[in-house]
Amino acid sequence: MARSVGPEDVVVPFDSLMKGPLTIDQDDPRLIQRIKAQYLHPPSDLPYMLANKAKDDPSMGQSKKIREILGEKTDGFFIECGALDGETRSNTLVFEKRYGWKGVLIEGDPKNFNLMKEKHRKAWSVNACLSTHPYPNTVMFKQSFNIGKISSLETGHEHRGFAEVQCLPLYSILLALNTTKVDYFSLDVEGAELDVLRTIPWDKVDITTLSVEFIHDKEGKDAIKWYMEGNGYKVYSEVTHPGSLANDFIFVKKDFQGNNVQS
C-alpha cells in the first residue's frame, strides 16, 4: 500500500539551501565541499601587477598597529574582507609581500573581485560576502567600489547598480581552507561588521588580532567593543584617518603575550 508523502520526505535542493533562509550548519560537509569546488580561488603564481609596485603597505594605519602587536612574524595567516581590488588601502598586502604570510581575500562585489584577480595576489580569494547569519544566503549587493555593501533589496530581481551575491559564513570558509588559526582578521564591510562577528563560533577558532571598522555599524561602536570584550578580546587602539579612510578598532586576544601588549 502506498504511503502518503509527508513533510519529512521533502528533500530541499542544496542550491536552495545556499540561498537561505533555510538553514544549513556552518560545518556541514556539503557546504565545505561546495566552497572548495566553486568559491576558493588559489593564490597566483604570476608576478604582481600592482599599480604602485614600490609600496608594499597601502594600509591607512591598521597594519602598522597589528605589526606592533605581532612583531616581525613571518609565518602568519590573514583574512581580509572586503578586500576591494586587493591593493587600494589593503591592510594585508604588507604581510603577504614583506613577511610571506598566507591568507584569504574575501570580496563580494564581482567587479572589485575581477580587479583583485588582476593584481595576482599570493593569497586565496573568494568572490562572496561574509554572511551575517550562521548559514549561507544570497543578497543584493550595492556595487560602488570602496563603499559597496549588502542592501535590503530582495533577490531574484535585477536592479541597476546591484548584483546578486552569495554570502558564506566565515567559519565555513576557514574549514574549506583547513585552518581555524588566524593571526590577523581585517573586517571592513560597511556596517555589517557586528552581524558578521556574531556568526563566528569563538570556541572553535583562534583569531589573535582584528581590525574592525566601526563607523557605519547601526548599533554603534560601543556595541562592537562590548561584544568583542565579551568574547575574550581587548581594544589595543583605535585607528582613524582624515577623510574617514580609517575608523577601526584594533582588537587583540586578552591572553596574547606580546612585547607591546599589556595584560
C-alpha positions in Angstrom: 0.0 0.0 0.0 1.4 3.4 -1.0 2.3 5.8 1.8 1.3 9.4 1.7 4.3 11.8 1.3 4.7 13.8 4.5 6.9 16.9 5.3 9.7 14.6 6.4 10.0 13.3 2.9 10.6 16.7 1.3 14.2 17.0 0.0 15.4 20.6 -0.4 17.8 21.0 -3.3 21.2 22.1 -2.0 21.2 25.1 -4.3 18.1 26.3 -2.3 20.0 25.9 1.0 22.7 28.1 -0.3 20.3 30.9 -0.9 18.7 30.8 2.6 16.7 31.4 4.7 16.5 27.6 5.2 19.5 26.9 7.4 22.4 24.5 7.0 25.1 24.2 9.6 28.3 26.1 9.1 30.4 23.0 9.3 28.1 20.8 7.0 30.5 18.8 4.8 28.3 19.6 1.7 28.8 23.3 2.3 32.5 23.0 2.8 32.9 20.9 -0.4 30.8 23.5 -2.3 33.1 26.3 -1.1 36.2 24.3 -2.1 34.8 23.5 -5.5 33.2 26.8 -6.5 34.4 29.7 -4.4 38.0 29.2 -3.4 40.5 30.6 -6.0 44.1 29.6 -5.4 47.0 32.1 -4.9 48.5 33.4 -8.1 51.9 32.2 -9.2 52.3 35.1 -11.6 54.3 38.3 -10.9 52.4 41.0 -9.1 50.5 43.5 -11.2 50.2 46.3 -8.7 49.5 50.0 -9.5 52.3 51.0 -7.1 54.9 48.4 -7.2 57.2 50.2 -4.8 54.7 50.5 -2.0 54.1 47.3 -0.1 51.9 48.8 2.7 48.9 50.9 1.4 47.0 50.4 4.7 45.7 53.5 6.5 47.5 52.5 9.7 45.8 49.3 10.7 48.6 47.1 9.5 51.1 49.2 11.5 49.2 48.5 14.7 49.0 44.8 14.0 52.7 44.7 13.4 53.3 46.5 16.8 51.4 43.6 18.4 52.8 40.7 16.4 56.3 42.0 15.7 58.2 40.7 12.6 56.1 37.5 12.4 56.9 35.5 9.2 54.6 32.5 9.3 51.2 34.2 9.7 47.8 33.8 8.2 45.4 36.6 7.5 41.8 37.2 6.4 40.7 40.4 4.7 37.1 41.3 4.0 36.2 43.4 2.0 39.4 43.1 0.1 38.3 45.6 -2.6 40.7 45.4 -5.5 43.5 43.7 -3.5 45.7 46.8 -3.3 43.8 50.1 -2.6 44.2 50.6 1.2 44.8 46.9 1.6 45.5 46.0 5.3 47.1 42.7 4.4 49.4 43.3 1.4 52.3 44.1 3.6 52.1 40.8 5.4 52.0 38.9 2.2 54.8 40.8 0.4 57.1 41.7 3.2 56.6 38.7 5.6 55.4 35.9 3.3 52.1 35.3 5.1 49.4 33.2 3.6 45.8 34.3 3.7 42.4 34.7 2.1 40.9 37.8 0.4 37.1 38.0 0.5 35.3 40.4 -1.7 31.6 40.4 -2.5 31.4 42.8 -5.5 32.1 40.8 -8.7 33.6 44.0 -10.3 36.1 44.5 -7.5 36.9 40.8 -7.4 37.9 40.8 -11.0 40.1 43.8 -10.4 41.7 42.0 -7.5 42.4 38.9 -9.6 44.4 41.0 -12.0 46.7 42.0 -9.1 48.0 38.4 -8.8 47.9 38.4 -5.0 49.6 35.4 -3.4 46.6 34.6 -1.3 43.4 32.6 -1.7 40.5 34.6 -2.8 36.7 34.3 -2.5 34.1 36.1 -4.5 31.4 36.2 -1.8 30.1 38.3 1.1 30.7 37.2 4.6 27.3 36.1 5.8 25.5 38.0 8.6 23.9 34.7 9.6 25.5 31.4 10.7 24.5 29.8 7.4 24.8 30.7 3.7 22.4 33.1 1.9 22.2 35.3 -1.1 21.8 39.1 -1.1 21.7 42.0 -3.4 25.0 43.8 -3.2 25.3 47.5 -4.0 28.2 48.0 -6.4 30.1 51.1 -5.5 33.8 50.3 -5.3 35.0 51.1 -1.8 31.6 51.8 -0.3 29.7 48.9 -1.8 27.7 46.9 0.7 24.9 44.4 1.3 21.5 46.0 0.6 18.0 45.3 1.8 16.7 44.7 -1.7 15.1 41.3 -2.3 17.0 38.8 -4.5 15.5 37.4 -7.7 15.1 40.7 -9.5 17.5 42.8 -11.5 18.4 46.2 -10.1 20.7 48.7 -11.8 24.0 49.0 -9.9 23.3 45.9 -7.8 24.5 42.3 -8.1 23.1 39.1 -6.6 25.9 37.7 -4.5 26.4 34.6 -2.4 27.2 35.1 1.2 29.2 32.5 3.2 29.9 32.1 6.9 33.5 32.9 7.8 33.8 29.7 9.8 32.8 27.7 6.7 35.5 29.4 4.6 38.1 28.7 7.2 37.1 25.0 7.3 37.3 24.9 3.5 40.9 26.2 3.9 41.6 23.6 6.5 42.6 26.2 9.1 41.0 27.7 12.2 44.1 29.6 13.3 44.2 33.2 12.1 46.8 35.8 13.1 45.0 38.9 11.7 41.4 39.4 10.5 40.7 42.7 8.7 36.9 43.3 8.6 35.5 46.3 6.7 32.0 45.6 5.3 30.3 49.0 5.5 28.1 48.5 8.5 27.6 44.7 8.7 30.7 44.1 11.0 28.9 43.2 14.2 26.5 40.9 12.5 29.4 39.1 10.8 31.3 38.8 14.1 28.2 37.3 15.8 28.3 34.4 13.3 31.7 33.3 14.5 31.9 30.3 16.9 34.7 31.7 19.0 35.3 28.5 20.8 36.2 26.8 17.5 38.6 29.4 16.0 41.8 31.1 17.2 42.0 34.6 15.9 44.8 36.7 17.6 44.2 40.2 16.2 41.4 42.0 14.3 40.9 45.4 12.8 37.1 46.1 12.7 35.6 49.2 11.1 33.1 50.8 13.5 31.9 54.0 11.8 28.9 52.5 9.9 27.5 49.9 12.2 23.9 50.5 13.0 24.3 49.5 16.7 27.3 51.9 17.2 30.9 51.4 18.0 30.3 50.6 21.7 28.3 47.5 20.7 31.2 46.2 18.8 33.6 46.8 21.6 31.3 45.2 24.2 30.7 42.2 22.1 34.4 41.6 21.4 35.3 42.1 25.1 32.7 39.5 26.0 34.5 37.1 23.7 37.9 37.5 25.2 39.3 40.5 23.4 40.5 43.9 24.4 40.9 47.2 22.4 44.6 47.7 21.7 44.0 51.0 20.0 41.8 52.9 17.5 42.9 53.9 14.0 41.4 56.9 12.4 42.4 58.8 9.3 41.3 62.2 7.8 38.5 61.8 5.3 37.2 58.7 7.1 39.6 56.5 5.3 40.0 54.6 8.6 37.8 54.2 11.6 38.8 51.0 13.1 39.2 49.2 16.5 42.3 47.1 16.8 41.5 44.1 18.9 43.9 41.6 20.4 43.1 38.5 22.5 43.3 39.2 26.2 45.6 36.2 26.8 48.1 37.1 24.0 51.6 37.6 25.3 53.2 40.1 23.1 56.0 42.6 23.8 53.8 45.6 23.3 50.6 44.2 24.8 49.8 45.0 28.4 47.9 42.2 30.2 
